[in-house]
Amino acid sequence: MSEKRRNIQLPGGIVAVGVNDQQAKVLTGRQAFVEKYCKDRGWDMLNLTIEQLLEVRAQPGWKEPA
């Protein structure tokens, strides 16, 4: 039996195509983390600098989303 795959809409008009349930969980968890992190820092999530992106990706909540 093949694993069910689907598309998910992410911020900025990005569509993740053909993801399985585990991948969807990680991507939506990261999305939620980034939204909260940017809000807490007063950043525009859709217009981050390279330095801001690197900071977000260095956080445990991005590496291991809940």
mmCIF file of the N, C-alpha and C atoms, coordinates in Angstrom:
data_MODEL
# 
_entry.id   MODEL 
# 
loop_
_atom_site.group_PDB 
_atom_site.id 
_atom_site.type_symbol 
_atom_site.label_atom_id 
_atom_site.label_alt_id 
_atom_site.label_comp_id 
_atom_site.label_asym_id 
_atom_site.label_entity_id 
_atom_site.label_seq_id 
_atom_site.pdbx_PDB_ins_code 
_atom_site.Cartn_x 
_atom_site.Cartn_y 
_atom_site.Cartn_z 
_atom_site.occupancy 
_atom_site.B_iso_or_equiv 
_atom_site.pdbx_formal_charge 
_atom_site.auth_seq_id 
_atom_site.auth_comp_id 
_atom_site.auth_asym_id 
_atom_site.auth_atom_id 
_atom_site.pdbx_PDB_model_num 
ATOM 1   N N  . MET A 1 1  ? 0.848  -1.177 0.000  1.00 0.00 ? 1  MET A N  1 
ATOM 2   C CA . MET A 1 1  ? 0.000  0.000  0.000  1.00 0.00 ? 1  MET A CA 1 
ATOM 3   C C  . MET A 1 1  ? 0.895  1.242  0.000  1.00 0.00 ? 1  MET A C  1 
ATOM 4   N N  . SER A 1 2  ? 0.621  2.174  -0.887 1.00 0.00 ? 2  SER A N  1 
ATOM 5   C CA . SER A 1 2  ? 1.443  3.379  -0.967 1.00 0.00 ? 2  SER A CA 1 
ATOM 6   C C  . SER A 1 2  ? 1.003  4.403  0.072  1.00 0.00 ? 2  SER A C  1 
ATOM 7   N N  . GLU A 1 3  ? 1.969  5.193  0.489  1.00 0.00 ? 3  GLU A N  1 
ATOM 8   C CA . GLU A 1 3  ? 1.717  6.213  1.494  1.00 0.00 ? 3  GLU A CA 1 
ATOM 9   C C  . GLU A 1 3  ? 0.975  7.385  0.857  1.00 0.00 ? 3  GLU A C  1 
ATOM 10  N N  . LYS A 1 4  ? -0.010 7.913  1.587  1.00 0.00 ? 4  LYS A N  1 
ATOM 11  C CA . LYS A 1 4  ? -0.797 9.033  1.094  1.00 0.00 ? 4  LYS A CA 1 
ATOM 12  C C  . LYS A 1 4  ? 0.067  10.302 1.059  1.00 0.00 ? 4  LYS A C  1 
ATOM 13  N N  . ARG A 1 5  ? 0.040  10.985 -0.050 1.00 0.00 ? 5  ARG A N  1 
ATOM 14  C CA . ARG A 1 5  ? 0.800  12.227 -0.213 1.00 0.00 ? 5  ARG A CA 1 
ATOM 15  C C  . ARG A 1 5  ? -0.171 13.344 -0.540 1.00 0.00 ? 5  ARG A C  1 
ATOM 16  N N  . ARG A 1 6  ? 0.208  14.560 -0.134 1.00 0.00 ? 6  ARG A N  1 
ATOM 17  C CA . ARG A 1 6  ? -0.665 15.708 -0.373 1.00 0.00 ? 6  ARG A CA 1 
ATOM 18  C C  . ARG A 1 6  ? 0.165  16.964 -0.552 1.00 0.00 ? 6  ARG A C  1 
ATOM 19  N N  . ASN A 1 7  ? -0.488 18.017 -0.913 1.00 0.00 ? 7  ASN A N  1 
ATOM 20  C CA . ASN A 1 7  ? 0.152  19.316 -1.054 1.00 0.00 ? 7  ASN A CA 1 
ATOM 21  C C  . ASN A 1 7  ? -0.243 20.179 0.134  1.00 0.00 ? 7  ASN A C  1 
ATOM 22  N N  . ILE A 1 8  ? 0.675  21.001 0.616  1.00 0.00 ? 8  ILE A N  1 
ATOM 23  C CA . ILE A 1 8  ? 0.356  21.928 1.705  1.00 0.00 ? 8  ILE A CA 1 
ATOM 24  C C  . ILE A 1 8  ? 0.765  23.335 1.303  1.00 0.00 ? 8  ILE A C  1 
ATOM 25  N N  . GLN A 1 9  ? -0.098 24.285 1.655  1.00 0.00 ? 9  GLN A N  1 
ATOM 26  C CA . GLN A 1 9  ? 0.166  25.704 1.401  1.00 0.00 ? 9  GLN A CA 1 
ATOM 27  C C  . GLN A 1 9  ? 0.964  26.274 2.564  1.00 0.00 ? 9  GLN A C  1 
ATOM 28  N N  . LEU A 1 10 ? 2.096  26.900 2.250  1.00 0.00 ? 10 LEU A N  1 
ATOM 29  C CA . LEU A 1 10 ? 2.940  27.538 3.256  1.00 0.00 ? 10 LEU A CA 1 
ATOM 30  C C  . LEU A 1 10 ? 2.942  29.043 3.012  1.00 0.00 ? 10 LEU A C  1 
ATOM 31  N N  . PRO A 1 11 ? 3.415  29.825 3.968  1.00 0.00 ? 11 PRO A N  1 
ATOM 32  C CA . PRO A 1 11 ? 3.440  31.275 3.795  1.00 0.00 ? 11 PRO A CA 1 
ATOM 33  C C  . PRO A 1 11 ? 4.275  31.700 2.590  1.00 0.00 ? 11 PRO A C  1 
ATOM 34  N N  . GLY A 1 12 ? 3.941  32.857 2.074  1.00 0.00 ? 12 GLY A N  1 
ATOM 35  C CA . GLY A 1 12 ? 4.694  33.404 0.955  1.00 0.00 ? 12 GLY A CA 1 
ATOM 36  C C  . GLY A 1 12 ? 4.317  32.791 -0.377 1.00 0.00 ? 12 GLY A C  1 
ATOM 37  N N  . GLY A 1 13 ? 3.175  32.102 -0.425 1.00 0.00 ? 13 GLY A N  1 
ATOM 38  C CA . GLY A 1 13 ? 2.721  31.503 -1.670 1.00 0.00 ? 13 GLY A CA 1 
ATOM 39  C C  . GLY A 1 13 ? 3.424  30.212 -2.040 1.00 0.00 ? 13 GLY A C  1 
ATOM 40  N N  . ILE A 1 14 ? 4.149  29.639 -1.095 1.00 0.00 ? 14 ILE A N  1 
ATOM 41  C CA . ILE A 1 14 ? 4.885  28.394 -1.350 1.00 0.00 ? 14 ILE A CA 1 
ATOM 42  C C  . ILE A 1 14 ? 3.953  27.205 -1.146 1.00 0.00 ? 14 ILE A C  1 
ATOM 43  N N  . VAL A 1 15 ? 4.004  26.272 -2.076 1.00 0.00 ? 15 VAL A N  1 
ATOM 44  C CA . VAL A 1 15 ? 3.235  25.039 -1.959 1.00 0.00 ? 15 VAL A CA 1 
ATOM 45  C C  . VAL A 1 15 ? 4.218  23.876 -1.890 1.00 0.00 ? 15 VAL A C  1 
ATOM 46  N N  . ALA A 1 16 ? 4.138  23.112 -0.817 1.00 0.00 ? 16 ALA A N  1 
ATOM 47  C CA . ALA A 1 16 ? 4.939  21.899 -0.693 1.00 0.00 ? 16 ALA A CA 1 
ATOM 48  C C  . ALA A 1 16 ? 4.141  20.779 -1.363 1.00 0.00 ? 16 ALA A C  1 
ATOM 49  N N  . VAL A 1 17 ? 4.686  20.214 -2.399 1.00 0.00 ? 17 VAL A N  1 
ATOM 50  C CA . VAL A 1 17 ? 3.976  19.252 -3.237 1.00 0.00 ? 17 VAL A CA 1 
ATOM 51  C C  . VAL A 1 17 ? 4.369  17.827 -2.876 1.00 0.00 ? 17 VAL A C  1 
ATOM 52  N N  . GLY A 1 18 ? 3.363  16.979 -2.727 1.00 0.00 ? 18 GLY A N  1 
ATOM 53  C CA . GLY A 1 18 ? 3.591  15.551 -2.552 1.00 0.00 ? 18 GLY A CA 1 
ATOM 54  C C  . GLY A 1 18 ? 4.253  15.150 -1.253 1.00 0.00 ? 18 GLY A C  1 
ATOM 55  N N  . VAL A 1 19 ? 3.860  15.786 -0.153 1.00 0.00 ? 19 VAL A N  1 
ATOM 56  C CA . VAL A 1 19 ? 4.468  15.448 1.134  1.00 0.00 ? 19 VAL A CA 1 
ATOM 57  C C  . VAL A 1 19 ? 3.638  14.376 1.843  1.00 0.00 ? 19 VAL A C  1 
ATOM 58  N N  . ASN A 1 20 ? 4.327  13.554 2.622  1.00 0.00 ? 20 ASN A N  1 
ATOM 59  C CA . ASN A 1 20 ? 3.618  12.544 3.410  1.00 0.00 ? 20 ASN A CA 1 
ATOM 60  C C  . ASN A 1 20 ? 3.210  13.153 4.758  1.00 0.00 ? 20 ASN A C  1 
ATOM 61  N N  . ASP A 1 21 ? 2.548  12.387 5.579  1.00 0.00 ? 21 ASP A N  1 
ATOM 62  C CA . ASP A 1 21 ? 2.041  12.902 6.856  1.00 0.00 ? 21 ASP A CA 1 
ATOM 63  C C  . ASP A 1 21 ? 3.154  13.391 7.772  1.00 0.00 ? 21 ASP A C  1 
ATOM 64  N N  . GLN A 1 22 ? 4.266  12.665 7.854  1.00 0.00 ? 22 GLN A N  1 
ATOM 65  C CA . GLN A 1 22 ? 5.376  13.073 8.726  1.00 0.00 ? 22 GLN A CA 1 
ATOM 66  C C  . GLN A 1 22 ? 5.994  14.378 8.230  1.00 0.00 ? 22 GLN A C  1 
ATOM 67  N N  . GLN A 1 23 ? 6.192  14.488 6.934  1.00 0.00 ? 23 GLN A N  1 
ATOM 68  C CA . GLN A 1 23 ? 6.744  15.722 6.362  1.00 0.00 ? 23 GLN A CA 1 
ATOM 69  C C  . GLN A 1 23 ? 5.793  16.891 6.592  1.00 0.00 ? 23 GLN A C  1 
ATOM 70  N N  . ALA A 1 24 ? 4.503  16.652 6.432  1.00 0.00 ? 24 ALA A N  1 
ATOM 71  C CA . ALA A 1 24 ? 3.506  17.701 6.651  1.00 0.00 ? 24 ALA A CA 1 
ATOM 72  C C  . ALA A 1 24 ? 3.542  18.179 8.099  1.00 0.00 ? 24 ALA A C  1 
ATOM 73  N N  . LYS A 1 25 ? 3.708  17.230 9.028  1.00 0.00 ? 25 LYS A N  1 
ATOM 74  C CA . LYS A 1 25 ? 3.775  17.582 10.448 1.00 0.00 ? 25 LYS A CA 1 
ATOM 75  C C  . LYS A 1 25 ? 4.985  18.475 10.726 1.00 0.00 ? 25 LYS A C  1 
ATOM 76  N N  . VAL A 1 26 ? 6.136  18.127 10.159 1.00 0.00 ? 26 VAL A N  1 
ATOM 77  C CA . VAL A 1 26 ? 7.348  18.928 10.353 1.00 0.00 ? 26 VAL A CA 1 
ATOM 78  C C  . VAL A 1 26 ? 7.170  20.316 9.743  1.00 0.00 ? 26 VAL A C  1 
ATOM 79  N N  . LEU A 1 27 ? 6.681  20.369 8.510  1.00 0.00 ? 27 LEU A N  1 
ATOM 80  C CA . LEU A 1 27 ? 6.526  21.662 7.826  1.00 0.00 ? 27 LEU A CA 1 
ATOM 81  C C  . LEU A 1 27 ? 5.525  22.580 8.523  1.00 0.00 ? 27 LEU A C  1 
ATOM 82  N N  . THR A 1 28 ? 4.398  22.032 8.954  1.00 0.00 ? 28 THR A N  1 
ATOM 83  C CA . THR A 1 28 ? 3.419  22.871 9.649  1.00 0.00 ? 28 THR A CA 1 
ATOM 84  C C  . THR A 1 28 ? 3.923  23.260 11.043 1.00 0.00 ? 28 THR A C  1 
ATOM 85  N N  . GLY A 1 29 ? 4.683  22.377 11.689 1.00 0.00 ? 29 GLY A N  1 
ATOM 86  C CA . GLY A 1 29 ? 5.283  22.724 12.980 1.00 0.00 ? 29 GLY A CA 1 
ATOM 87  C C  . GLY A 1 29 ? 6.300  23.844 12.844 1.00 0.00 ? 29 GLY A C  1 
ATOM 88  N N  . ARG A 1 30 ? 7.106  23.772 11.790 1.00 0.00 ? 30 ARG A N  1 
ATOM 89  C CA . ARG A 1 30 ? 8.088  24.836 11.535 1.00 0.00 ? 30 ARG A CA 1 
ATOM 90  C C  . ARG A 1 30 ? 7.378  26.142 11.200 1.00 0.00 ? 30 ARG A C  1 
ATOM 91  N N  . GLN A 1 31 ? 6.326  26.053 10.423 1.00 0.00 ? 31 GLN A N  1 
ATOM 92  C CA . GLN A 1 31 ? 5.573  27.254 10.070 1.00 0.00 ? 31 GLN A CA 1 
ATOM 93  C C  . GLN A 1 31 ? 5.045  27.938 11.324 1.00 0.00 ? 31 GLN A C  1 
ATOM 94  N N  . ALA A 1 32 ? 4.452  27.175 12.220 1.00 0.00 ? 32 ALA A N  1 
ATOM 95  C CA . ALA A 1 32 ? 3.917  27.734 13.462 1.00 0.00 ? 32 ALA A CA 1 
ATOM 96  C C  . ALA A 1 32 ? 5.040  28.341 14.306 1.00 0.00 ? 32 ALA A C  1 
ATOM 97  N N  . PHE A 1 33 ? 6.182  27.658 14.368 1.00 0.00 ? 33 PHE A N  1 
ATOM 98  C CA . PHE A 1 33 ? 7.308  28.173 15.133 1.00 0.00 ? 33 PHE A CA 1 
ATOM 99  C C  . PHE A 1 33 ? 7.794  29.503 14.561 1.00 0.00 ? 33 PHE A C  1 
ATOM 100 N N  . VAL A 1 34 ? 7.971  29.566 13.251 1.00 0.00 ? 34 VAL A N  1 
ATOM 101 C CA . VAL A 1 34 ? 8.468  30.780 12.608 1.00 0.00 ? 34 VAL A CA 1 
ATOM 102 C C  . VAL A 1 34 ? 7.488  31.932 12.804 1.00 0.00 ? 34 VAL A C  1 
ATOM 103 N N  . GLU A 1 35 ? 6.200  31.671 12.681 1.00 0.00 ? 35 GLU A N  1 
ATOM 104 C CA . GLU A 1 35 ? 5.196  32.721 12.891 1.00 0.00 ? 35 GLU A CA 1 
ATOM 105 C C  . GLU A 1 35 ? 5.322  33.313 14.287 1.00 0.00 ? 35 GLU A C  1 
ATOM 106 N N  . LYS A 1 36 ? 5.411  32.443 15.300 1.00 0.00 ? 36 LYS A N  1 
ATOM 107 C CA . LYS A 1 36 ? 5.505  32.923 16.683 1.00 0.00 ? 36 LYS A CA 1 
ATOM 108 C C  . LYS A 1 36 ? 6.841  33.625 16.929 1.00 0.00 ? 36 LYS A C  1 
ATOM 109 N N  . TYR A 1 37 ? 7.925  33.044 16.463 1.00 0.00 ? 37 TYR A N  1 
ATOM 110 C CA . TYR A 1 37 ? 9.257  33.619 16.676 1.00 0.00 ? 37 TYR A CA 1 
ATOM 111 C C  . TYR A 1 37 ? 9.336  35.014 16.060 1.00 0.00 ? 37 TYR A C  1 
ATOM 112 N N  . CYS A 1 38 ? 8.859  35.137 14.825 1.00 0.00 ? 38 CYS A N  1 
ATOM 113 C CA . CYS A 1 38 ? 8.894  36.446 14.156 1.00 0.00 ? 38 CYS A CA 1 
ATOM 114 C C  . CYS A 1 38 ? 8.000  37.456 14.857 1.00 0.00 ? 38 CYS A C  1 
ATOM 115 N N  . LYS A 1 39 ? 6.848  37.018 15.283 1.00 0.00 ? 39 LYS A N  1 
ATOM 116 C CA . LYS A 1 39 ? 5.939  37.918 16.007 1.00 0.00 ? 39 LYS A CA 1 
ATOM 117 C C  . LYS A 1 39 ? 6.602  38.402 17.293 1.00 0.00 ? 39 LYS A C  1 
ATOM 118 N N  . ASP A 1 40 ? 7.212  37.482 18.041 1.00 0.00 ? 40 ASP A N  1 
ATOM 119 C CA . ASP A 1 40 ? 7.879  37.835 19.298 1.00 0.00 ? 40 ASP A CA 1 
ATOM 120 C C  . ASP A 1 40 ? 9.041  38.806 19.079 1.00 0.00 ? 40 ASP A C  1 
ATOM 121 N N  . ARG A 1 41 ? 9.715  38.690 17.938 1.00 0.00 ? 41 ARG A N  1 
ATOM 122 C CA . ARG A 1 41 ? 10.872 39.542 17.639 1.00 0.00 ? 41 ARG A CA 1 
ATOM 123 C C  . ARG A 1 41 ? 10.476 40.833 16.903 1.00 0.00 ? 41 ARG A C  1 
ATOM 124 N N  . GLY A 1 42 ? 9.202  40.937 16.503 1.00 0.00 ? 42 GLY A N  1 
ATOM 125 C CA . GLY A 1 42 ? 8.747  42.109 15.769 1.00 0.00 ? 42 GLY A CA 1 
ATOM 126 C C  . GLY A 1 42 ? 9.194  42.117 14.313 1.00 0.00 ? 42 GLY A C  1 
ATOM 127 N N  . TRP A 1 43 ? 9.391  40.934 13.731 1.00 0.00 ? 43 TRP A N  1 
ATOM 128 C CA . TRP A 1 43 ? 9.865  40.803 12.362 1.00 0.00 ? 43 TRP A CA 1 
ATOM 129 C C  . TRP A 1 43 ? 8.702  40.504 11.422 1.00 0.00 ? 43 TRP A C  1 
ATOM 130 N N  . ASP A 1 44 ? 8.845  40.934 10.181 1.00 0.00 ? 44 ASP A N  1 
ATOM 131 C CA . ASP A 1 44 ? 7.903  40.587 9.122  1.00 0.00 ? 44 ASP A CA 1 
ATOM 132 C C  . ASP A 1 44 ? 8.319  39.230 8.574  1.00 0.00 ? 44 ASP A C  1 
ATOM 133 N N  . MET A 1 45 ? 7.538  38.226 8.851  1.00 0.00 ? 45 MET A N  1 
ATOM 134 C CA . MET A 1 45 ? 7.889  36.859 8.495  1.00 0.00 ? 45 MET A CA 1 
ATOM 135 C C  . MET A 1 45 ? 8.108  36.679 6.990  1.00 0.00 ? 45 MET A C  1 
ATOM 136 N N  . LEU A 1 46 ? 7.449  37.459 6.178  1.00 0.00 ? 46 LEU A N  1 
ATOM 137 C CA . LEU A 1 46 ? 7.562  37.301 4.730  1.00 0.00 ? 46 LEU A CA 1 
ATOM 138 C C  . LEU A 1 46 ? 8.693  38.132 4.133  1.00 0.00 ? 46 LEU A C  1 
ATOM 139 N N  . ASN A 1 47 ? 9.397  38.896 4.959  1.00 0.00 ? 47 ASN A N  1 
ATOM 140 C CA . ASN A 1 47 ? 10.498 39.739 4.479  1.00 0.00 ? 47 ASN A CA 1 
ATOM 141 C C  . ASN A 1 47 ? 11.694 39.661 5.427  1.00 0.00 ? 47 ASN A C  1 
ATOM 142 N N  . LEU A 1 48 ? 12.183 38.454 5.660  1.00 0.00 ? 48 LEU A N  1 
ATOM 143 C CA . LEU A 1 48 ? 13.313 38.269 6.566  1.00 0.00 ? 48 LEU A CA 1 
ATOM 144 C C  . LEU A 1 48 ? 14.629 38.472 5.831  1.00 0.00 ? 48 LEU A C  1 
ATOM 145 N N  . THR A 1 49 ? 15.606 38.969 6.565  1.00 0.00 ? 49 THR A N  1 
ATOM 146 C CA . THR A 1 49 ? 16.960 39.082 6.021  1.00 0.00 ? 49 THR A CA 1 
ATOM 147 C C  . THR A 1 49 ? 17.639 37.726 6.141  1.00 0.00 ? 49 THR A C  1 
ATOM 148 N N  . ILE A 1 50 ? 18.775 37.575 5.484  1.00 0.00 ? 50 ILE A N  1 
ATOM 149 C CA . ILE A 1 50 ? 19.547 36.333 5.597  1.00 0.00 ? 50 ILE A CA 1 
ATOM 150 C C  . ILE A 1 50 ? 19.933 36.086 7.051  1.00 0.00 ? 50 ILE A C  1 
ATOM 151 N N  . GLU A 1 51 ? 20.339 37.145 7.743  1.00 0.00 ? 51 GLU A N  1 
ATOM 152 C CA . GLU A 1 51 ? 20.727 37.003 9.152  1.00 0.00 ? 51 GLU A CA 1 
ATOM 153 C C  . GLU A 1 51 ? 19.555 36.526 10.003 1.00 0.00 ? 51 GLU A C  1 
ATOM 154 N N  . GLN A 1 52 ? 18.368 37.063 9.738  1.00 0.00 ? 52 GLN A N  1 
ATOM 155 C CA . GLN A 1 52 ? 17.179 36.637 10.481 1.00 0.00 ? 52 GLN A CA 1 
ATOM 156 C C  . GLN A 1 52 ? 16.845 35.179 10.172 1.00 0.00 ? 52 GLN A C  1 
ATOM 157 N N  . LEU A 1 53 ? 16.919 34.801 8.907  1.00 0.00 ? 53 LEU A N  1 
ATOM 158 C CA . LEU A 1 53 ? 16.673 33.400 8.536  1.00 0.00 ? 53 LEU A CA 1 
ATOM 159 C C  . LEU A 1 53 ? 17.639 32.454 9.239  1.00 0.00 ? 53 LEU A C  1 
ATOM 160 N N  . LEU A 1 54 ? 18.899 32.837 9.264  1.00 0.00 ? 54 LEU A N  1 
ATOM 161 C CA . LEU A 1 54 ? 19.894 31.999 9.935  1.00 0.00 ? 54 LEU A CA 1 
ATOM 162 C C  . LEU A 1 54 ? 19.604 31.895 11.428 1.00 0.00 ? 54 LEU A C  1 
ATOM 163 N N  . GLU A 1 55 ? 19.179 32.989 12.040 1.00 0.00 ? 55 GLU A N  1 
ATOM 164 C CA . GLU A 1 55 ? 18.836 32.960 13.465 1.00 0.00 ? 55 GLU A CA 1 
ATOM 165 C C  . GLU A 1 55 ? 17.658 32.027 13.719 1.00 0.00 ? 55 GLU A C  1 
ATOM 166 N N  . VAL A 1 56 ? 16.622 32.138 12.891 1.00 0.00 ? 56 VAL A N  1 
ATOM 167 C CA . VAL A 1 56 ? 15.445 31.279 13.048 1.00 0.00 ? 56 VAL A CA 1 
ATOM 168 C C  . VAL A 1 56 ? 15.854 29.816 12.922 1.00 0.00 ? 56 VAL A C  1 
ATOM 169 N N  . ARG A 1 57 ? 16.630 29.497 11.896 1.00 0.00 ? 57 ARG A N  1 
ATOM 170 C CA . ARG A 1 57 ? 17.007 28.110 11.646 1.00 0.00 ? 57 ARG A CA 1 
ATOM 171 C C  . ARG A 1 57 ? 17.969 27.545 12.679 1.00 0.00 ? 57 ARG A C  1 
ATOM 172 N N  . ALA A 1 58 ? 18.586 28.393 13.471 1.00 0.00 ? 58 ALA A N  1 
ATOM 173 C CA . ALA A 1 58 ? 19.479 27.933 14.527 1.00 0.00 ? 58 ALA A CA 1 
ATOM 174 C C  . ALA A 1 58 ? 18.715 27.557 15.804 1.00 0.00 ? 58 ALA A C  1 
ATOM 175 N N  . GLN A 1 59 ? 17.434 27.885 15.862 1.00 0.00 ? 59 GLN A N  1 
ATOM 176 C CA . GLN A 1 59 ? 16.648 27.650 17.069 1.00 0.00 ? 59 GLN A CA 1 
ATOM 177 C C  . GLN A 1 59 ? 16.200 26.186 17.176 1.00 0.00 ? 59 GLN A C  1 
ATOM 178 N N  . PRO A 1 60 ? 16.184 25.651 18.402 1.00 0.00 ? 60 PRO A N  1 
ATOM 179 C CA . PRO A 1 60 ? 15.728 24.283 18.601 1.00 0.00 ? 60 PRO A CA 1 
ATOM 180 C C  . PRO A 1 60 ? 14.290 24.054 18.101 1.00 0.00 ? 60 PRO A C  1 
ATOM 181 N N  . GLY A 1 61 ? 13.433 25.062 18.224 1.00 0.00 ? 61 GLY A N  1 
ATOM 182 C CA . GLY A 1 61 ? 12.042 24.932 17.795 1.00 0.00 ? 61 GLY A CA 1 
ATOM 183 C C  . GLY A 1 61 ? 11.888 24.793 16.290 1.00 0.00 ? 61 GLY A C  1 
ATOM 184 N N  . TRP A 1 62 ? 12.867 25.257 15.536 1.00 0.00 ? 62 TRP A N  1 
ATOM 185 C CA . TRP A 1 62 ? 12.834 25.071 14.086 1.00 0.00 ? 62 TRP A CA 1 
ATOM 186 C C  . TRP A 1 62 ? 13.425 23.719 13.723 1.00 0.00 ? 62 TRP A C  1 
ATOM 187 N N  . LYS A 1 63 ? 14.500 23.348 14.425 1.00 0.00 ? 63 LYS A N  1 
ATOM 188 C CA . LYS A 1 63 ? 15.158 22.074 14.116 1.00 0.00 ? 63 LYS A CA 1 
ATOM 189 C C  . LYS A 1 63 ? 14.285 20.888 14.495 1.00 0.00 ? 63 LYS A C  1 
ATOM 190 N N  . GLU A 1 64 ? 13.600 20.995 15.617 1.00 0.00 ? 64 GLU A N  1 
ATOM 191 C CA . GLU A 1 64 ? 12.741 19.922 16.127 1.00 0.00 ? 64 GLU A CA 1 
ATOM 192 C C  . GLU A 1 64 ? 11.371 20.494 16.458 1.00 0.00 ? 64 GLU A C  1 
ATOM 193 N N  . PRO A 1 65 ? 10.537 20.779 15.432 1.00 0.00 ? 65 PRO A N  1 
ATOM 194 C CA . PRO A 1 65 ? 9.232  21.395 15.712 1.00 0.00 ? 65 PRO A CA 1 
ATOM 195 C C  . PRO A 1 65 ? 8.321  20.472 16.509 1.00 0.00 ? 65 PRO A C  1 
ATOM 196 N N  . ALA A 1 66 ? 7.505  21.072 17.331 1.00 0.00 ? 66 ALA A N  1 
ATOM 197 C CA . ALA A 1 66 ? 6.587  20.303 18.171 1.00 0.00 ? 66 ALA A CA 1 
ATOM 198 C C  . ALA A 1 66 ? 5.460  19.701 17.349 1.00 0.00 ? 66 ALA A C  1 
# 
